[in-house]
């Protein structure tokens, strides 16, 4: 096995979190260039989709850490 068990459990959550962060960065770059971004429906979808991906990633990581702690505490 490569890597720690906790990192393996968190991998998908980290991937979702990174995609959400990249999406937010893309949204911010567009917002900084053109302040009329709130009138653009595509940028609204980009913003809310990125926030949703980041939230899913955070929830996934929190659940993986909790499962890792339960598994670690259950060992004799």
N, CA, C and O of each residue as an XYZ file, in Angstrom:
304
protein
N       0.827     -1.188      0.000
C       0.000      0.000      0.000
C       0.870      1.250      0.000
O       1.890      1.327      0.685
N       0.446      2.196     -0.768
C       1.175      3.453     -0.842
C       0.415      4.494     -0.038
O      -0.799      4.628     -0.189
N       1.114      5.229      0.813
C       0.479      6.296      1.579
C      -0.161      5.777      2.853
O      -0.254      4.572      3.083
N      -0.594      6.712      3.664
C      -1.214      6.349      4.928
C      -2.682      5.998      4.711
O      -3.288      6.441      3.736
N      -3.251      5.211      5.608
C      -4.669      4.867      5.472
C      -5.583      6.100      5.533
O      -6.604      6.144      4.848
N      -5.230      7.078      6.330
C      -6.055      8.281      6.420
C      -6.041      9.042      5.098
O      -7.079      9.529      4.652
N      -4.880      9.146      4.476
C      -4.785      9.827      3.188
C      -5.579      9.081      2.119
O      -6.208      9.700      1.261
N      -5.546      7.755      2.174
C      -6.314      6.965      1.216
C      -7.808      7.173      1.409
O      -8.558      7.222      0.434
N      -8.244      7.295      2.649
C      -9.665      7.520      2.923
C     -10.098      8.919      2.490
O     -11.250      9.116      2.102
N      -9.200      9.876      2.552
C      -9.532     11.271      2.240
C      -9.304     11.638      0.775
O      -9.623     12.757      0.372
N      -8.774     10.744     -0.013
C      -8.338     11.094     -1.371
C      -9.459     11.673     -2.232
O      -9.261     12.700     -2.881
N     -10.602     11.053     -2.251
C     -11.699     11.553     -3.080
C     -12.201     12.904     -2.569
O     -12.527     13.791     -3.358
N     -12.261     13.054     -1.252
C     -12.659     14.334     -0.674
C     -11.676     15.443     -1.015
O     -12.079     16.573     -1.293
N     -10.398     15.123     -0.994
C      -9.386     16.110     -1.374
C      -9.510     16.480     -2.843
O      -9.286     17.632     -3.214
N      -9.865     15.510     -3.682
C     -10.046     15.767     -5.107
C     -11.227     16.714     -5.323
O     -11.117     17.684     -6.072
N     -12.358     16.433     -4.667
C     -13.514     17.322     -4.773
C     -13.187     18.715     -4.248
O     -13.572     19.713     -4.856
N     -12.488     18.788     -3.136
C     -12.119     20.074     -2.552
C     -11.217     20.861     -3.490
O     -11.388     22.070     -3.646
N     -10.268     20.191     -4.108
C      -9.363     20.872     -5.041
C     -10.111     21.362     -6.278
O      -9.853     22.468     -6.755
N     -11.039     20.550     -6.807
C     -11.832     21.000     -7.950
C     -12.687     22.209     -7.588
O     -12.820     23.139     -8.384
N     -13.264     22.200     -6.396
C     -14.043     23.339     -5.944
C     -13.186     24.583     -5.790
O     -13.605     25.681     -6.157
N     -11.986     24.413     -5.249
C     -11.085     25.558     -5.078
C     -10.657     26.121     -6.436
O     -10.588     27.338     -6.608
N     -10.374     25.250     -7.389
C     -10.019     25.727     -8.734
C     -11.193     26.450     -9.391
O     -10.999     27.454    -10.076
N     -12.390     25.951     -9.187
C     -13.571     26.614     -9.723
C     -13.782     27.980     -9.098
O     -14.133     28.937     -9.789
N     -13.569     28.075     -7.791
C     -13.688     29.374     -7.123
C     -12.614     30.340     -7.602
O     -12.872     31.534     -7.755
N     -11.415     29.829     -7.839
C     -10.353     30.671     -8.373
C     -10.727     31.188     -9.758
O     -10.509     32.360    -10.066
N     -11.284     30.321    -10.586
C     -11.722     30.731    -11.922
C     -12.824     31.783    -11.831
O     -12.816     32.761    -12.579
N     -13.768     31.584    -10.918
C     -14.841     32.552    -10.734
C     -14.267     33.893    -10.270
O     -14.666     34.948    -10.763
N     -13.328     33.845     -9.318
C     -12.735     35.078     -8.801
C     -11.963     35.827     -9.887
O     -12.018     37.055     -9.951
N     -11.251     35.100    -10.734
C     -10.514     35.753    -11.816
C     -11.481     36.474    -12.762
O     -11.207     37.591    -13.201
N     -12.595     35.841    -13.070
C     -13.599     36.478    -13.935
C     -14.238     37.669    -13.238
O     -14.483     38.697    -13.868
N     -14.510     37.539    -11.935
C     -15.120     38.625    -11.172
C     -14.170     39.815    -11.091
O     -14.602     40.960    -11.224
N     -12.890     39.557    -10.875
C     -11.915     40.645    -10.782
C     -11.762     41.368    -12.120
O     -11.506     42.571    -12.147
N     -11.915     40.653    -13.211
C     -11.793     41.255    -14.536
C     -13.046     42.046    -14.919
O     -12.948     43.115    -15.521
N     -14.219     41.521    -14.570
C     -15.476     42.131    -14.989
C     -16.464     42.055    -13.828
O     -16.964     40.977    -13.506
N     -16.743     43.181    -13.209
C     -17.615     43.216    -12.038
C     -19.068     42.931    -12.387
O     -19.885     42.779    -11.478
N     -19.421     42.853    -13.656
C     -20.790     42.554    -14.065
C     -21.047     41.045    -14.111
O     -21.989     40.595    -14.763
N     -20.228     40.282    -13.435
C     -20.329     38.833    -13.474
C     -21.640     38.345    -12.853
O     -22.096     37.248    -13.179
N     -22.250     39.127    -11.975
C     -23.484     38.681    -11.341
C     -24.656     38.675    -12.308
O     -25.683     38.068    -12.008
N     -24.541     39.321    -13.445
C     -25.595     39.296    -14.451
C     -25.450     38.083    -15.367
O     -26.346     37.814    -16.166
N     -24.367     37.359    -15.273
C     -24.072     36.227    -16.147
C     -24.526     34.925    -15.481
O     -24.007     34.557    -14.427
N     -25.488     34.227    -16.085
C     -26.020     32.989    -15.502
C     -24.960     31.888    -15.433
O     -24.947     31.099    -14.489
N     -24.080     31.835    -16.422
C     -23.041     30.805    -16.428
C     -22.112     30.979    -15.229
O     -21.698     29.992    -14.620
N     -21.788     32.198    -14.891
C     -20.901     32.420    -13.750
C     -21.608     32.121    -12.427
O     -20.955     31.738    -11.456
N     -22.913     32.288    -12.377
C     -23.659     31.872    -11.186
C     -23.566     30.360    -11.016
O     -23.330     29.859     -9.916
N     -23.753     29.653    -12.104
C     -23.646     28.193    -12.049
C     -22.232     27.785    -11.645
O     -22.050     26.856    -10.858
N     -21.237     28.481    -12.184
C     -19.836     28.182    -11.853
C     -19.580     28.392    -10.360
O     -18.946     27.562     -9.709
N     -20.081     29.514     -9.823
C     -19.882     29.820     -8.406
C     -20.552     28.785     -7.521
O     -19.902     28.217     -6.643
N     -21.837     28.525     -7.732
C     -22.573     27.607     -6.866
C     -22.110     26.171     -7.049
O     -22.105     25.399     -6.091
N     -21.727     25.808     -8.243
C     -21.187     24.471     -8.456
C     -19.854     24.271     -7.753
O     -19.591     23.210     -7.187
N     -19.020     25.293     -7.795
C     -17.722     25.210     -7.109
C     -17.903     25.143     -5.604
O     -17.209     24.385     -4.925
N     -18.833     25.933     -5.078
C     -19.114     25.879     -3.637
C     -19.674     24.516     -3.238
O     -19.339     23.990     -2.177
N     -20.525     23.946     -4.088
C     -21.075     22.622     -3.797
C     -19.979     21.555     -3.818
O     -19.946     20.687     -2.946
N     -19.087     21.612     -4.800
C     -17.982     20.652     -4.850
C     -17.082     20.762     -3.622
O     -16.668     19.752     -3.054
N     -16.783     21.999     -3.217
C     -15.942     22.191     -2.030
C     -16.649     21.658     -0.782
O     -16.010     21.046      0.074
N     -17.952     21.884     -0.671
C     -18.698     21.379      0.488
C     -18.723     19.857      0.503
O     -18.551     19.244      1.557
N     -18.934     19.244     -0.651
C     -18.911     17.780     -0.735
C     -17.539     17.251     -0.321
O     -17.443     16.258      0.399
N     -16.482     17.913     -0.778
C     -15.128     17.499     -0.402
C     -14.888     17.607      1.094
O     -14.300     16.709      1.695
N     -15.338     18.698      1.700
C     -15.164     18.866      3.146
C     -15.948     17.826      3.933
O     -15.452     17.287      4.922
N     -17.172     17.544      3.497
C     -17.981     16.525      4.179
C     -17.323     15.160      4.043
O     -17.265     14.396      5.007
N     -16.826     14.851      2.843
C     -16.177     13.560      2.613
C     -14.939     13.413      3.506
O     -14.713     12.353      4.089
N     -14.148     14.472      3.608
C     -12.940     14.430      4.438
C     -13.307     14.271      5.906
O     -12.684     13.489      6.624
N     -14.318     15.010      6.353
C     -14.741     14.915      7.761
C     -15.224     13.502      8.088
O     -14.912     12.963      9.150
N     -15.980     12.911      7.174
C     -16.451     11.538      7.408
C     -15.288     10.540      7.400
O     -15.280      9.590      8.182
N     -14.316     10.752      6.524
C     -13.163      9.849      6.458
C     -12.317      9.948      7.725
O     -11.837      8.935      8.233
N     -12.136     11.158      8.231
C     -11.360     11.336      9.460
C     -12.097     10.702     10.636
O     -11.478     10.050     11.477
N     -13.419     10.890     10.700
C     -14.198     10.288     11.782
C     -14.133      8.762     11.718
O     -13.986      8.109     12.751
N     -14.241      8.191     10.527
C     -14.150      6.742     10.373
C     -12.764      6.242     10.745
O     -12.625      5.181     11.355
N     -11.751      6.991     10.384
C     -10.380      6.598     10.725
C     -10.184      6.600     12.237
O      -9.552      5.700     12.789
N     -10.727      7.610     12.899
C     -10.600      7.670     14.367
C     -11.362      6.540     15.031
O     -10.868      5.940     15.986
N     -12.573      6.235     14.536
C     -13.343      5.112     15.106
C     -12.594      3.806     14.917
O     -12.522      2.992     15.838
N     -12.040      3.599     13.736
C     -11.294      2.374     13.446
C     -10.032      2.294     14.308
O      -9.678      1.225     14.806
N      -9.364      3.424     14.477
C      -8.136      3.442     15.280
C      -8.446      3.182     16.749
O      -7.685      2.485     17.420
N      -9.563      3.736     17.268
C      -9.914      3.554     18.677
C     -10.445      2.161     18.961
O     -10.387      1.705     20.104
N     -10.960      1.473     17.951
C     -11.533      0.133     18.147
C     -10.465     -0.940     18.238
O     -10.736     -2.047     18.703
N      -9.264     -0.630     17.801
C      -8.188     -1.631     17.863
C      -7.782     -1.883     19.311
O      -7.770     -0.965     20.131
N      -7.445     -3.153     19.620
C      -7.016     -3.480     21.002
C      -5.666     -2.950     21.358
O      -5.198     -3.156     22.478
